[in-house]
Amino acid sequence: MVSNKNIFKVLVLISAFFLLLHKTEAQESFDSLKLKLPKHYFKTVIVLDAYRKPNQSISDTLDFLSKKLKSYGVNQFIFSLTTPLATFEHPVYDSTSAQKNTHLLLTANYMLLQPTFNGIPTHNLVKAGIGVRLIVNSGKKGIWFIDAAPFVTGDVSYSSSKPYYRMASTIVYSHNKSARFNWRIGITKSFMWGNRNYLPFIGLRFGRLDRTNLSIQFPRSISLNIPVNPKFTISFYTKPQGGMFNFSNHDSLYYIGSASSFHFTRYEINTGFRADVRVNDWFNFYVALGLSTKNNVTFYSEKANKEKRNTPYHTYFYNQNMKPTGFFNAGLVFKFGKTKSYYNNKNLYDAIDLNNTIDGGDNNTSNGNTQIPIESKNLKKQDLNLKSVQDLVDYNDF
Amino acid sequence: MKNALKILILTGLFCKPLSFIAQTDKDKVEALRITFIEKKLELGKNEADKFWPVYNEYNDKVKAIRKNLRQSFKRASDNISEKEAEDLQQLDLKSKQAEVDLHKLYSEKIKTIIGVKKLVKLRNAEDDFKREIINSIKEKSD
């Protein structure tokens, strides 16, 4: 008697044979048309981000440096770019596994930071870097994300400051338990808390990425994202922001006068409201307002830095926590290039979310996740024009 | 820094009118179509994970064929030569053959993922969506 297992095997083999036969025929006739299809799933994205925190007086009246600095505020401008370099498809067409793919992306960023102290001239601190990231869609429920973002910082206002090299990096495994629930675990080396910390990366998301969701991504952000319609999303969020920079000792803030520069670190926790407007396929913009709390500024010497190059510093000559203040943030996002379709492909939505949540330059900015299409509930009459429905129209009759 | 903010605002203002000229709602219609099909098919989580990438791949290829054909015919002027007309007709036949071949191939692929019953449902869902769109256009023109 032939067992059920054997019958099943024969059926699978017959199906595979026909599938292969069809595949060859179909591929040949498609290839003969010499059509160019998009290569990647990720668009090239350019973000211009401006951030401002007004000056507030330093309340500590005892410290010599506090008296000298008088007040503290921040102006910040960021240019960032992410572009796909290569996409590798590992097609699987059976009932056991979904499509697998690997993505290699290039990231580049430039930041101009002006910590504004009223008591001294403005310093222009620059941070620039080029990095790579690898995103592996396992085809099952997991996505691997590996990012390396080396950068150089320097105080460009004074030539006495020498550039300083650092590297931020992140490895995360993201697991899509379902479209409505995702968890992430990993490790990140980041400077956004004003220190070179190796921190665990723990993420939880409740709700679909294309609908209202609550995303907790320690240590990067907590956000409640509400798509009002396919073109407009609002979010309430809290996130840290900061970094470590070289700072020229031109103003003799460091008491050892012979030191040409020292290290300046800052962080703050921003809590606020953000609105993202998807104008069209290639452009969106955002504005955010809120309260900046836990404002901290620390200065420490090159000697203290050298002694503990890869571990958090504990020795500093100035450390000050400021009162909460308001902040304003706005950005323009330009997206270029055609991509392969990924509608309802939850793994790719997650890959795009990882790419957007973890920005390339360790600046903790977000481009708004606008590459993920928001579910459309109904059509307005003005949406219907020839271009919008052309692909649906069959015109085979002649 | 204030200048940077000004440049940002000015760039935004410059882009805004341009963007509305360039805007099409193709993606919105496509997103609505996907939502419509998703609801009609009632796919399980595992089925959905496997189905959508294959279905998207199929759609990309069919759209590329149709777009190429559409543009080729559009480019053809009234005083087209005999040779050019022959080439166009060949392209038309080749494109339709390629579409049929792709349809066969992807029907098999999709069948192994969601089963033949849902494959039939998919076809019906696509037709229903087209009908809805046609009705909406009719309403618009009334």
Interface residues (C-beta under 8 A of the other chain):
Chain A: S15 F18 L19 H22 K23 E25 A26 S29 F30 S32 L33 L35 K36 L37 P38 L48 A50 R52 N75 Q76 F77 Y93 D94 S95 S97 A98 Q99 L112 Q114 K141 S178 A179 P230 V279 N280 D281 W282 F283 F285 A330 G331 L332 K340 S341 Y342 Y343 N344 N345 K346 N347 L348 P373 I374 E375 S376 K377 N378 L379 K381 Q382 D383 L384 N385 K387 S388 V389 Q390 D391 L392 N396
Chain B: M1 K2 A4 L5 L8 I9 T11 G12 C15 K16 S19 F20 A22 Q23 T24 D25 K26 D27 K28 V29 E30 A31 L32 R33 I34 T35 E38 K45 A48 D49 K50 W52 P53 V54 N56 E57 N59 D60 K61 K63 A64 I65 R66 K67 N68 R70 L91 K94 S95 K96 Q97 A98 D101 L102 K104 L105 E108 K109 T112 I113 F129 K130 I133 S136 I137 E139 K140
